[in-house]
Amino acid sequence: MERIIQLFTVLIIFIFVLFITFFTTKWVAGFAKKQTYNKNIEVVESYRIAPSKFIAIVRTGSKYLVLGIGKDEISMLSELDGESIDFSNDSSLQGLDFSNLIEKAKERLGKNKDNDH
């Protein structure tokens, strides 16, 4: 009889721990969701070009920036106007293909390097 009481006690404690874990997880998820929600910064699209390198279009306020993201660095490649971005689900840019976008970014980076010297 004593073993059955021990079994039920352990079972009740286990169920209690499961409930606490469930509600804590829901609370932390809600808190994290509030922390990551920001109406001024949004990643519109990203594209992996190497295992640890990405190109991303990020909206900051009303500006759209093309960022090169590496393992240890983030570089601004270019700025886009909002009309040139296609917000449909096919994830392509209107009137711009990716190679043209990269060429524009290289040109802007070259101009910035010339201005630094």
NUSENU-585709 format. One record per residue: residue number from 1; x, y, z of N, C-alpha, C, O in turn. Coordinates in steps of 0.02 Angstrom, whole numbers, m for minus. Atoms other than C-alpha are relative to their C-alpha. Last residue first. Layout:
residues N
<num NUM nX X nY Y nZ Z caX X caY Y caZ Z cX X cY Y cZ Z oX X oY Y oZ Z>
...
This chain:
residues 117
<num 117 nX m71 nY m14 nZ 13 caX 2053 caY 2913 caZ m2517 cX 10 cY 71 cZ m13 oX 66 oY 93 oZ m25>
<num 116 nX m40 nY 7 nZ m62 caX 1884 caY 2884 caZ m2432 cX 73 cY 20 cZ m11 oX 106 oY 40 oZ 37>
<num 115 nX 12 nY m59 nZ m42 caX 1785 caY 2953 caZ m2581 cX 42 cY m2 cZ 64 oX 58 oY 50 oZ 92>
<num 114 nX m32 nY m57 nZ 32 caX 1861 caY 2823 caZ m2698 cX m7 cY 62 cZ 42 oX 39 oY 103 oZ 45>
<num 113 nX m73 nY 8 nZ m9 caX 1815 caY 2683 caZ m2577 cX 37 cY 58 cZ m31 oX 87 oY 81 oZ m3>
<num 112 nX m16 nY m14 nZ m70 caX 1634 caY 2746 caZ m2569 cX 75 cY m6 cZ 13 oX 102 oY 35 oZ 51>
<num 111 nX 5 nY m73 nZ m10 caX 1623 caY 2753 caZ m2758 cX 18 cY 19 cZ 71 oX 52 oY 69 oZ 82>
<num 110 nX m58 nY m31 nZ 33 caX 1687 caY 2574 caZ m2771 cX 0 cY 75 cZ 8 oX 52 oY 105 oZ 19>
<num 109 nX m57 nY 12 nZ m44 caX 1558 caY 2518 caZ m2642 cX 63 cY 30 cZ m30 oX 104 oY 58 oZ 7>
<num 108 nX 6 nY m45 nZ m58 caX 1421 caY 2602 caZ m2743 cX 59 cY m10 cZ 48 oX 84 oY 38 oZ 76>
<num 107 nX m13 nY m68 nZ 22 caX 1479 caY 2516 caZ m2903 cX m2 cY 48 cZ 59 oX 41 oY 92 oZ 66>
<num 106 nX m72 nY m6 nZ 12 caX 1490 caY 2347 caZ m2816 cX 17 cY 71 cZ m21 oX 68 oY 99 oZ 1>
<num 105 nX m32 nY m3 nZ m65 caX 1312 caY 2369 caZ m2749 cX 75 cY 8 cZ m7 oX 106 oY 46 oZ 29>
<num 104 nX 14 nY m65 nZ m30 caX 1246 caY 2411 caZ m2920 cX 35 cY 8 cZ 67 oX 64 oY 60 oZ 82>
<num 103 nX m41 nY m48 nZ 38 caX 1333 caY 2257 caZ m2992 cX m10 cY 71 cZ 27 oX 37 oY 109 oZ 35>
<num 102 nX m69 nY 7 nZ m24 caX 1256 caY 2149 caZ m2854 cX 45 cY 51 cZ m36 oX 88 oY 81 oZ m4>
<num 101 nX m1 nY m27 nZ m68 caX 1082 caY 2214 caZ m2896 cX 70 cY m3 cZ 29 oX 93 oY 44 oZ 61>
<num 100 nX 1 nY m72 nZ 6 caX 1111 caY 2182 caZ m3080 cX 4 cY 34 cZ 68 oX 37 oY 85 oZ 76>
<num 99 nX m67 nY m20 nZ 22 caX 1162 caY 2002 caZ m3039 cX 4 cY 76 cZ m10 oX 55 oY 106 oZ 4>
<num 98 nX m47 nY 1 nZ m55 caX 1002 caY 1979 caZ m2937 cX 70 cY 22 cZ m21 oX 103 oY 58 oZ 17>
<num 97 nX m20 nY 67 nZ m14 caX 883 caY 2031 caZ m3073 cX 59 cY 2 cZ 49 oX 90 oY 55 oZ 56>
<num 96 nX m70 nY 9 nZ m18 caX 796 caY 2195 caZ m3063 cX 14 cY m75 cZ 7 oX m23 oY m111 oZ 39>
<num 95 nX m44 nY m38 nZ 44 caX 635 caY 2248 caZ m3148 cX 74 cY m8 cZ 17 oX 115 oY 21 oZ m19>
<num 94 nX 29 nY m25 nZ 62 caX 528 caY 2189 caZ m3003 cX 54 cY 38 cZ m39 oX 86 oY 83 oZ m11>
<num 93 nX 5 nY m73 nZ 2 caX 628 caY 2092 caZ m2874 cX m26 cY 22 cZ m67 oX m7 oY m5 oZ m119>
<num 92 nX m44 nY m29 nZ 49 caX 594 caY 1907 caZ m2847 cX m10 cY 76 cZ 1 oX m61 oY 100 oZ 25>
<num 91 nX m65 nY m22 nZ m25 caX 528 caY 1820 caZ m2693 cX 48 cY 21 cZ m54 oX 107 oY 6 oZ m51>
<num 90 nX m48 nY 33 nZ 44 caX 380 caY 1731 caZ m2779 cX 71 cY 21 cZ 14 oX 117 oY m5 oZ m18>
<num 89 nX m33 nY 59 nZ m29 caX 273 caY 1774 caZ m2628 cX 51 cY m34 cZ m45 oX 83 oY m81 oZ m24>
<num 88 nX 39 nY 62 nZ 9 caX 230 caY 1950 caZ m2684 cX 41 cY m59 cZ 26 oX 99 oY m52 oZ 44>
<num 87 nX 19 nY 29 nZ m64 caX 319 caY 2100 caZ m2607 cX m43 cY m63 cZ m7 oX m69 oY m88 oZ 43>
<num 86 nX 61 nY 39 nZ 10 caX 411 caY 2147 caZ m2766 cX m16 cY m35 cZ 66 oX 22 oY m77 oZ 89>
<num 85 nX 4 nY 64 nZ m36 caX 539 caY 2281 caZ m2726 cX m68 cY m32 cZ m12 oX m120 oY 1 oZ m5>
<num 84 nX m34 nY 53 nZ 38 caX 580 caY 2417 caZ m2853 cX m5 cY m68 cZ 33 oX 20 oY m117 oZ 6>
<num 83 nX 38 nY 20 nZ 60 caX 449 caY 2538 caZ m2786 cX 32 cY m58 cZ m38 oX m2 oY m92 oZ m75>
<num 82 nX 54 nY 47 nZ m15 caX 526 caY 2541 caZ m2612 cX m38 cY m24 cZ m60 oX m66 oY m79 oZ m59>
<num 81 nX 63 nY m36 nZ m10 caX 687 caY 2622 caZ m2670 cX m56 cY m51 cZ 7 oX m52 oY m105 oZ m22>
<num 80 nX 50 nY 8 nZ 52 caX 843 caY 2520 caZ m2639 cX m58 cY 47 cZ 13 oX m71 oY 67 oZ 70>
<num 79 nX 65 nY m21 nZ m25 caX 1001 caY 2560 caZ m2542 cX m49 cY m5 cZ m58 oX m33 oY 15 oZ m114>
<num 78 nX 37 nY m46 nZ 41 caX 1161 caY 2465 caZ m2575 cX m63 cY 22 cZ 36 oX m83 oY m7 oZ 87>
<num 77 nX m19 nY 5 nZ 70 caX 1294 caY 2350 caZ m2506 cX m33 cY 54 cZ m42 oX m1 oY 83 oZ m87>
<num 76 nX 53 nY m27 nZ 42 caX 1287 caY 2388 caZ m2321 cX 25 cY 0 cZ m72 oX 76 oY 30 oZ m88>
<num 75 nX m19 nY m56 nZ 42 caX 1408 caY 2271 caZ m2234 cX m60 cY 24 cZ m40 oX m99 oY m17 oZ m65>
<num 74 nX 58 nY m20 nZ 39 caX 1378 caY 2153 caZ m2088 cX 21 cY 62 cZ m39 oX 47 oY 110 oZ m10>
<num 73 nX 8 nY m68 nZ 23 caX 1523 caY 2060 caZ m2009 cX m65 cY 10 cZ m37 oX m95 oY m37 oZ m63>
<num 72 nX m20 nY m48 nZ m51 caX 1581 caY 1907 caZ m1913 cX m13 cY 72 cZ m20 oX 11 oY 117 oZ 15>
<num 71 nX m5 nY 31 nZ m66 caX 1502 caY 1761 caZ m2006 cX 13 cY 51 cZ 55 oX m17 oY 48 oZ 109>
<num 70 nX m49 nY 54 nZ m6 caX 1450 caY 1863 caZ m2155 cX 1 cY m27 cZ 71 oX m40 oY m7 oZ 113>
<num 69 nX m6 nY 25 nZ m68 caX 1298 caY 1969 caZ m2195 cX 47 cY m59 cZ m1 oX 33 oY m110 oZ m32>
<num 68 nX m40 nY 60 nZ 6 caX 1296 caY 2079 caZ m2350 cX 15 cY m24 cZ 71 oX 44 oY 13 oZ 110>
<num 67 nX m55 nY 13 nZ m46 caX 1156 caY 2203 caZ m2329 cX 35 cY m65 cZ m19 oX 2 oY m115 oZ m35>
<num 66 nX m26 nY 65 nZ 18 caX 1039 caY 2279 caZ m2458 cX 62 cY m10 cZ 42 oX 110 oY 28 oZ 37>
<num 65 nX m72 nY 8 nZ 6 caX 946 caY 2422 caZ m2375 cX 16 cY m71 cZ m22 oX m17 oY m119 oZ 0>
<num 64 nX m14 nY 70 nZ 12 caX 765 caY 2477 caZ m2395 cX 75 cY m6 cZ m14 oX 101 oY 25 oZ m60>
<num 63 nX m55 nY 17 nZ 45 caX 721 caY 2643 caZ m2318 cX 8 cY m75 cZ m6 oX m6 oY m112 oZ 41>
<num 62 nX 26 nY m1 nZ 69 caX 551 caY 2692 caZ m2244 cX 55 cY m16 cZ m51 oX 41 oY m13 oZ m111>
<num 61 nX 42 nY m58 nZ 9 caX 592 caY 2644 caZ m2064 cX m31 cY m2 cZ m69 oX m70 oY m48 oZ m85>
<num 60 nX m11 nY m37 nZ m62 caX 726 caY 2513 caZ m2083 cX m37 cY 66 cZ m8 oX m16 oY 110 oZ m45>
<num 59 nX 35 nY m64 nZ m3 caX 674 caY 2385 caZ m2213 cX 14 cY 31 cZ 68 oX 0 oY 0 oZ 120>
<num 58 nX 27 nY m18 nZ m66 caX 804 caY 2249 caZ m2237 cX m34 cY 68 cZ m5 oX m6 oY 116 oZ m32>
<num 57 nX 33 nY m65 nZ 10 caX 849 caY 2161 caZ m2400 cX m36 cY 14 cZ 66 oX m79 oY m24 oZ 88>
<num 56 nX 67 nY m11 nZ m27 caX 971 caY 2022 caZ m2357 cX m25 cY 70 cZ m20 oX 14 oY 117 oZ m23>
<num 55 nX 19 nY m67 nZ 21 caX 1124 caY 1947 caZ m2439 cX m72 cY 8 cZ 22 oX m114 oY m35 oZ 10>
<num 54 nX 67 nY m15 nZ 24 caX 1192 caY 1799 caZ m2345 cX m2 cY 70 cZ m29 oX 39 oY 113 oZ m12>
<num 53 nX 6 nY m66 nZ 30 caX 1359 caY 1718 caZ m2304 cX m69 cY 9 cZ m31 oX m93 oY m35 oZ m67>
<num 52 nX 9 nY m49 nZ m55 caX 1393 caY 1572 caZ m2186 cX m5 cY 71 cZ m26 oX 13 oY 118 oZ 10>
<num 51 nX 24 nY 28 nZ m63 caX 1369 caY 1424 caZ m2303 cX m10 cY 49 cZ 57 oX m57 oY 42 oZ 96>
<num 50 nX m52 nY 47 nZ m22 caX 1383 caY 1530 caZ m2461 cX m24 cY m27 cZ 68 oX m72 oY m1 oZ 96>
<num 49 nX m47 nY 5 nZ 56 caX 1263 caY 1640 caZ m2561 cX 59 cY m45 cZ 15 oX 95 oY m65 oZ m30>
<num 48 nX m64 nY 29 nZ m19 caX 1111 caY 1622 caZ m2448 cX 44 cY m5 cZ m62 oX 24 oY m34 oZ m112>
<num 47 nX m22 nY 50 nZ 48 caX 970 caY 1741 caZ m2495 cX 69 cY m24 cZ 21 oX 115 oY 16 oZ 31>
<num 46 nX m71 nY 16 nZ m6 caX 869 caY 1850 caZ m2378 cX 16 cY m57 cZ m47 oX m27 oY m98 oZ m64>
<num 45 nX m21 nY 60 nZ 35 caX 704 caY 1941 caZ m2398 cX 73 cY m12 cZ 13 oX 112 oY 35 oZ 22>
<num 44 nX 47 nY 12 nZ 54 caX 604 caY 2078 caZ m2315 cX 15 cY m65 cZ m34 oX m30 oY m105 oZ m49>
<num 43 nX m38 nY 35 nZ 52 caX 696 caY 2077 caZ m2149 cX m51 cY m19 cZ m54 oX m94 oY m62 oZ m43>
<num 42 nX 29 nY 62 nZ 26 caX 597 caY 2205 caZ m2048 cX 47 cY m29 cZ m53 oX 71 oY 8 oZ m97>
<num 41 nX m52 nY 40 nZ 32 caX 645 caY 2352 caZ m1937 cX m31 cY m66 cZ m22 oX m66 oY m100 oZ 17>
<num 40 nX m45 nY m42 nZ 38 caX 526 caY 2493 caZ m1889 cX 56 cY m38 cZ m35 oX 89 oY m11 oZ m79>
<num 39 nX 32 nY m23 nZ 61 caX 373 caY 2394 caZ m1832 cX 46 cY 43 cZ m42 oX 26 oY 64 oZ m96>
<num 38 nX m22 nY m69 nZ 9 caX 469 caY 2292 caZ m1706 cX m29 cY 23 cZ m66 oX m19 oY m9 oZ m117>
<num 37 nX 45 nY m37 nZ 44 caX 412 caY 2127 caZ m1634 cX 22 cY 72 cZ m2 oX 27 oY 106 oZ 49>
<num 36 nX m23 nY 1 nZ 69 caX 561 caY 2033 caZ m1565 cX m45 cY 38 cZ m47 oX m25 oY 51 oZ m104>
<num 35 nX m67 nY m29 nZ 5 caX 532 caY 2080 caZ m1382 cX 24 cY 3 cZ m72 oX 58 oY 51 oZ m91>
<num 34 nX 5 nY m72 nZ m10 caX 344 caY 2049 caZ m1388 cX 67 cY 34 cZ m10 oX 70 oY 90 oZ m36>
<num 33 nX 36 nY m26 nZ 58 caX 372 caY 1877 caZ m1463 cX m7 cY 76 cZ 5 oX 2 oY 111 oZ m44>
<num 32 nX m48 nY m4 nZ 55 caX 502 caY 1839 caZ m1330 cX m32 cY 29 cZ m63 oX m1 oY 67 oZ m99>
<num 31 nX m48 nY m53 nZ m17 caX 378 caY 1880 caZ m1191 cX 50 cY 10 cZ m57 oX 64 oY 67 oZ m76>
<num 30 nX 36 nY m63 nZ 7 caX 242 caY 1773 caZ m1271 cX 46 cY 59 cZ 13 oX 42 oY 109 oZ m22>
<num 29 nX 12 nY m10 nZ 72 caX 364 caY 1629 caZ m1292 cX m37 cY 65 cZ m12 oX m20 oY 101 oZ m59>
<num 28 nX m63 nY m21 nZ 31 caX 423 caY 1648 caZ m1112 cX m8 cY 12 cZ m74 oX 20 oY 60 oZ m101>
<num 27 nX m16 nY m68 nZ m24 caX 244 caY 1643 caZ m1047 cX 64 cY 26 cZ m33 oX 66 oY 83 oZ m55>
<num 26 nX 47 nY m46 nZ 32 caX 198 caY 1491 caZ m1153 cX 15 cY 72 cZ 19 oX 12 oY 117 oZ m23>
<num 25 nX m18 nY m3 nZ 70 caX 355 caY 1400 caZ m1095 cX m46 cY 48 cZ m38 oX m22 oY 87 oZ m79>
<num 24 nX m62 nY m41 nZ 5 caX 319 caY 1443 caZ m914 cX 21 cY 7 cZ m72 oX 42 oY 61 oZ m93>
<num 23 nX 19 nY m71 nZ m8 caX 140 caY 1379 caZ m934 cX 61 cY 46 cZ m2 oX 57 oY 102 oZ m27>
<num 22 nX 43 nY m22 nZ 55 caX 197 caY 1212 caZ m1005 cX m16 cY 74 cZ 5 oX m8 oY 111 oZ m43>
<num 21 nX m41 nY m6 nZ 60 caX 340 caY 1189 caZ m882 cX m40 cY 26 cZ m59 oX m17 oY 69 oZ m96>
<num 20 nX m43 nY m59 nZ m10 caX 227 caY 1224 caZ m734 cX 44 cY 12 cZ m61 oX 52 oY 69 oZ m83>
<num 19 nX 42 nY m60 nZ 6 caX 99 caY 1100 caZ m801 cX 41 cY 64 cZ 8 oX 32 oY 111 oZ m29>
<num 18 nX 18 nY m8 nZ 70 caX 233 caY 966 caZ m829 cX m43 cY 63 cZ m10 oX m32 oY 100 oZ m58>
<num 17 nX m59 nY m26 nZ 35 caX 303 caY 994 caZ m654 cX m15 cY 10 cZ m74 oX 7 oY 60 oZ m103>
<num 16 nX m7 nY m69 nZ m21 caX 129 caY 969 caZ m579 cX 59 cY 33 cZ m35 oX 54 oY 91 oZ m57>
<num 15 nX 52 nY m38 nZ 36 caX 105 caY 810 caZ m682 cX 4 cY 74 cZ 18 oX m4 oY 117 oZ m26>
<num 14 nX m18 nY m1 nZ 71 caX 271 caY 742 caZ m615 cX m50 cY 41 cZ m41 oX m29 oY 83 oZ m82>
<num 13 nX m56 nY m48 nZ 6 caX 228 caY 790 caZ m436 cX 21 cY 6 cZ m72 oX 35 oY 62 oZ m96>
<num 12 nX 29 nY m67 nZ m10 caX 60 caY 700 caZ m453 cX 54 cY 54 cZ m7 oX 43 oY 106 oZ m38>
<num 11 nX 40 nY m16 nZ 59 caX 145 caY 546 caZ m526 cX m30 cY 70 cZ 5 oX m30 oY 107 oZ m44>
<num 10 nX m48 nY m15 nZ 54 caX 277 caY 544 caZ m388 cX m38 cY 20 cZ m63 oX m17 oY 66 oZ m98>
<num 9 nX m33 nY m63 nZ m19 caX 140 caY 554 caZ m256 cX 49 cY 22 cZ m54 oX 50 oY 80 oZ m74>
<num 8 nX 46 nY m55 nZ 13 caX 37 caY 421 caZ m345 cX 30 cY 68 cZ 18 oX 18 oY 117 oZ m17>
<num 7 nX 10 nY m5 nZ 72 caX 186 caY 302 caZ m349 cX m46 cY 58 cZ m18 oX m30 oY 97 oZ m62>
<num 6 nX m61 nY m31 nZ 28 caX 230 caY 337 caZ m167 cX m7 cY 10 cZ m75 oX 13 oY 62 oZ m102>
<num 5 nX 3 nY m70 nZ m21 caX 50 caY 300 caZ m116 cX 61 cY 38 cZ m27 oX 54 oY 94 oZ m51>
<num 4 nX 51 nY m30 nZ 43 caX 56 caY 138 caZ m216 cX m6 cY 75 cZ 16 oX m14 oY 116 oZ m29>
<num 3 nX m30 nY m10 nZ 66 caX 220 caY 92 caZ m132 cX m50 cY 33 cZ m48 oX m31 oY 74 oZ m90>
<num 2 nX m44 nY m57 nZ m4 caX 142 caY 117 caZ 41 cX 32 cY 16 cZ m68 oX 42 oY 75 oZ m84>
<num 1 nX 41 nY m60 nZ 0 caX 0 caY 0 caZ 0 cX 43 cY 63 cZ 0 oX 27 oY 113 oZ m33>
